[in-house]
Amino acid sequence: MRPQDLRTVFMGTPDFALQTLQGLIDAGCNLVGVYTQPDRPKGRGKQLAAPPVKELALQHGVPVFQPQKLRQPEAVAELEALAPDLIVVVAYGQILPKSVLDIPTYGCINVHASLLPRYRGAAPINKAIIDGETETGITTMYMDVGLDTGDMLVKKTLQIGPEETAGELHDRLAVLGRKTMEETLRQLCAGTLQREVQDDAQSTYAPMMKKEDGRIDWSRSAAEVHNHVRGLDPWPGAYTNLNGELLKLADTRPGTNDEACPGTVIAADKNGVRIACGSGSLLVRELQLAGRKRLGAADFLRGCALEPGMVLE
């Protein structure tokens, strides 16, 4: 069997899904449809904007479907009419009901950004960094009705850099996701694809990030705060309060503490702002006040009085 012999439907929405979709196109898959979320208002003008996956699909002449809810009977019937042999899912944004999972001959294969069963859920990239993990990767799996609980197929790993942000790791994992799905497709076509049942006892959960998750707890260690900051960069961003005003922090490095109370500014100069933590201290090299640009420490301090002894909340 060849990729072009498979009537394939792709389901995905954000930038993360683009690499895998392009990989399927380059592999010569017979893409009979791409499913993505409806266009949404975006920017200050709130004009409707197409999801990245829609734009790529249209560039290659692939039919695009954008049901509000995939589980609605008319949406399921529309998908059935495409008669897919395979459905590939990457960050689609909707839960696939059993009525959809049962449609394709070779099942629904998901590209998940973690080494399952670790970090099931919506935010595996953020959570792995926040938890201080040094390794992560991509797992392809057959989807079932559970949340990322299906049988695993192919895994590929990569190392997480000590200063790497969620945004940087996102981009590297997107490329790895393409490679992992390409290998999965090769094995599927060759009839050598092996299934591995997940060990639920080893599972962890990575819930969707919310803006309030960005609040920094200065009583934690410098290493933990550092991981928190980079795990939420670029969104939702880690923040504290300066004189009642929200202050986002980025590009940090953990260091030692001079026995100051957590949240106290120890030093503030062109090299950065050093803030005491529960143990150790955090050097912050980029800062951003609400509604303003993100700036390096030197530029930020020219326009904002942030001095030793001040306490951030």
Secondary structure, DSSP 8 states (H G I E B T S, - for coil): --GGGSEEEEEE-SGGGHHHHHHHHHTT-EEEEEE----EEETTTTEEE--HHHHHHHHTT--EE--S-TTSHHHHHHHHHT--SEEEEES-SS---HHHHTSSTT-EEEEESSSTTTTBSS-HHHHHHHTT-SEEEEEEEE--SSSS-S-EEEEEEEE--TT--HHHHHHHHHHHHHHHHHHHHHHHHHT----B---GGG--B-----GGGGB--TTSBHHHHHHHHHHTTTTT-EEEEETTEEEEEEEEEEE---S--TTBEEEEETTEEEEE-SBSEEEEEEEEETTS--EEHHHHHHHS---TT-B--
